[in-house]
Amino acid sequence: MATLARLQARSTFLAQQYYFRNSVVDIFRKKEYDAAVKIQSWFRGCRVRAYLRHLHRVATVIQKCWRGYLGRQQYQLIVKLAFCSMKMNLYNAMAVRIQKQWRGYRIRKYCFNYFYYKEYLRAVSETNDAIREALEEFAEMKEREDKKADLERKEKKKGYEARKMHYLLSTKQIPGIYNSPFRKDPDPWELRLQKAKPLISQRPKVKKISVSVSNWPAYASPQVLPQPKILPPIDRKPCQGPFRDITEVLEQRYKPLEPTLRVAEPINELQAAREELRKQECMRNIHDDMFLPFSSYNKNKKYIPLMHSSSKYGPDSYGSQHFRDENPTKWLCNKLEAN
Amino acid sequence: MHSFTKDRSPRTPSGKEGVMSLLRPLLLDVVPTIQQTAALALGRLANYNDDLAEAVVKGDILPQLVYSLAEQNRFYKKAAAFVLQAVGKHSPQLAQAIVDCGALDTLVICLEDFDPGVKEAAASALGFIARHNAELSQAVVDAGAVPLLVLCIQEPEIALKRIAASALSDISKHSPELAQTVVDAGAIAHLAQMILNPDSKLKRQILSALSQIAKHSVDLAEMVVEAEIFPVVLTCLKDKDEYVKKNASTLIREIAKHTPELSQLVVNAGGVAAVTDCIGSCKGNIRLPGIMMLGYVAAHSENLAMAVIISKGVPQLSLCLAEEPEDHIKAAAAWALGQIGRHTPEHARAVAVTNTLPVLLSLYLSAESSEDLQIKSKKAIKSILQKCTYLPALEPFLYDAPPNILKHVVGQFSKVLPHDSKARRLFVTSGGLKKVQEIKAEPGSLLQEYINTINNCYPEEIVRYYSPGYSETLLQRVDSYQPLIN
């Protein structure tokens, strides 16, 4: 009970103390509370800030990597493009070079080949010179031939004249006109006359006139129309006496032969015609052997063999390999008739 | 009667009406000699004059002749064919009358006769009939004459060959179809073989026949060339006979004018040199086909024109231009020179060097030249000038050319002078610059532009020095000068 009293005495003190301590504490409680809150909030803020900082850092890293990636992609694209265009430029430049060379070559070789052109013109001028030479030679040759023919004609004419004038040859007694005694040498005509054979005056030949349209005046002349060959002499007095008219006589005498049909052809005319035919055939034939027909041309029947020998089971050996009566005992059995 | 008809043989045409009625019954006479002589007389009468030929036709003699042609002997056939030829040669109407009375078939039958004289007479009658126009030629061809004429060409008689060749030439000259008919009968090979024959009249006809065939189309010309006439034809250009030369150059011209390939063939065979020599060796109308041939060859391409130049064709052509009296030959030479010179400056230079341009100018300006010659020389001058860079030849033109040509000359100067300093110096010293200043041109025209281009090649003082009236301006300056009085 003492304690209780003590405690009860103390209780007000306790209550006071409790109140006092709590209220004292209360004064600082808010402060401390505020301070604690402040510290906590600050700390929380730090934490959050650190967290945010971390997040930022991390996000930056991600963005940085991503941007780097995108940038590198772009860069690669750009590099690729640049590389491609550089390649294309290089190729174009090389292609232009090739085309340049080719175009120059083509024009120089196919369209206007200067050296070929020069060669061609040179060849043409050479051909021209050759042709000119050849033509000149030809003309010269022709002239020479003409001259030769001319000379020959003149010679012939002179020879003919010399033959005609043979009587002007000088004799021992009388010097001819070309062998005047006052000359040193005789005239060349004299020599020609000496060489010439005297010309016997012949009956003038009936000139053969070529019958063509280009010399019609000749055509109109009476010689071309058919006429009897020998005309009677013109001014002959008619013979005294009972004579027939000379033209008739001459006509009959010189009547051309008009053989009959039988006489007109030779007697062996048939034989001769056969010979002629044979000769012609001989000429035309390739060889003289008789023409033999193909002997097996008609032998076209197919051979039909025996049924016995043409069956597909093979030929039967009977009839060729063995006969029944070769071995008669083979066919007879020893068995007695079972009755 | 015999002597009566003989009297009619000389060619007096007196009393023609009576003559026909007298001669006609003689044709039906019993004695064959009288028939023949009557036919001959008719032929010679008809040959002389076309009135008489008409009288022969009107007197109904032709049917009688044609009828009896079939059955008489060769002398009568010859005389009757001669009558038909004499009638048919005067005019197309008479030839048509002959065709109408059915003479063509009998003439073709005569072509099959054995006697060469009959064949000749028939061939010459057919040739004269076919000569006039294409319908008559077609009628002759339809009667089947062409294969027989080709056979006649192969006969040994020269006169027959001549006449057959001339008949083929007359048939094929009218149209390509007729020429094709002649070719189809195999004529070209035989004609080509006979070019080597020495007879000149035959060669004339052969070359004329081949040129009439070749002129129509490229295929026909190629067929003629395939018969290997080159280079044999070139020997004909050296023949003594003028007409052989003319016909040979006509043939080469007809071949060369179709395509560049054919011209190339002619050039490669040396034809240009041969033709140039041939031109040099003859005068007058004989030269004309050769000149035209050079023009045609040069017209195709510049290589061929250069080939003509190196074959020395240009001096020959300028000689022709200068010395020929006839206008049409001069016109042909001018045209040929224009074709040669119009391709490139090299060609124009080759033409200008021979001093032909002044000759061409004088021909153009002369009042005596025919219109054709003036046109051709103007064209030639224009085409040569537009390519000519050879200034010494252009300078004379500054002085005496008419304005339309002056324009081209000044244009050429304006093209050459800016690039060549020596030429500029020469231009000034020869007085050309002075002349150019004196030319009056409308501002804005092409001529003024050319003059400006030339003036821009020189420093201003020189241009002013040479402009007309410079001395007056100098004196004016002297007059207006105030001396400095010190």
Boltz contact constraints between the chains, C-beta under 6 A:
constraints:
  - contact:
      token1: [A, 121]
      token2: [B, 310]
      max_distance: 6.0
  - contact:
      token1: [A, 124]
      token2: [B, 307]
      max_distance: 6.0
  - contact:
      token1: [A, 125]
      token2: [B, 310]
      max_distance: 6.0
  - contact:
      token1: [A, 127]
      token2: [B, 270]
      max_distance: 6.0
  - contact:
      token1: [A, 128]
      token2: [B, 270]
      max_distance: 6.0
  - contact:
      token1: [A, 128]
      token2: [B, 273]
      max_distance: 6.0
  - contact:
      token1: [A, 128]
      token2: [B, 311]
      max_distance: 6.0
  - contact:
      token1: [A, 131]
      token2: [B, 270]
      max_distance: 6.0
  - contact:
      token1: [A, 131]
      token2: [B, 273]
      max_distance: 6.0
  - contact:
      token1: [A, 131]
      token2: [B, 274]
      max_distance: 6.0
  - contact:
      token1: [A, 132]
      token2: [B, 273]
      max_distance: 6.0
  - contact:
      token1: [A, 135]
      token2: [B, 238]
      max_distance: 6.0
  - contact:
      token1: [A, 138]
      token2: [B, 235]
      max_distance: 6.0
  - contact:
      token1: [A, 138]
      token2: [B, 238]
      max_distance: 6.0
  - contact:
      token1: [A, 139]
      token2: [B, 238]
      max_distance: 6.0
  - contact:
      token1: [A, 211]
      token2: [B, 117]
      max_distance: 6.0
  - contact:
      token1: [A, 212]
      token2: [B, 117]
      max_distance: 6.0
  - contact:
      token1: [A, 212]
      token2: [B, 120]
      max_distance: 6.0
  - contact:
      token1: [A, 212]
      token2: [B, 159]
      max_distance: 6.0
  - contact:
      token1: [A, 213]
      token2: [B, 120]
      max_distance: 6.0
  - contact:
      token1: [A, 213]
      token2: [B, 121]
      max_distance: 6.0
  - contact:
      token1: [A, 213]
      token2: [B, 124]
      max_distance: 6.0
  - contact:
      token1: [A, 214]
      token2: [B, 159]
      max_distance: 6.0
  - contact:
      token1: [A, 220]
      token2: [B, 9]
      max_distance: 6.0
  - contact:
      token1: [A, 225]
      token2: [B, 33]
      max_distance: 6.0
